[in-house]
Amino acid sequence: MLPGMSEVSPQSAGPDEDVRELADIPAVEVISRAAVMLMSSAAEKLGLADEDPDTSPRRDLDEARRVITALAGLVTASVEYLGPHAGPIREGLQSLQRAFRESSAHPDEPGKGPGEKYTGPVY
């Protein structure tokens, strides 16, 4: 169980709620959900959820770098299992990497940005 997540047990679920055991969820779905969570976190940490990302109170480029690097590692390690999901997830990752570069006062040189050791340079 991750911090901040609530547990729903079959006993506490209502009669209309679907409860799935983690073992029953296909790996591609677990990986895709993890990737989407990391993408959402990175977008928030880049301030992209606010009208003006430059003045966002949630903007934290150091944290964004960490999340984007974790996402790049996940995508690189699991791309062969993602099938048709691989393309959109890779595109999302590259968009976040470019947004990070644009947000940085002193952009990293190509190949040194977040996750680029896994994905290669993003321009």
Secondary structure, DSSP 8 states (H G I E B T S, - for coil): --TT-----TTTS-TT-----GGGS-HHHHHHHHHHHHHHHHHHHTTTTSS-GGG-TT--HHHHHHHHHHHHHHHHHHHHHHGGGHHHHHHHHHHHHHHHHHH-SS---TTSSTTHHHH----
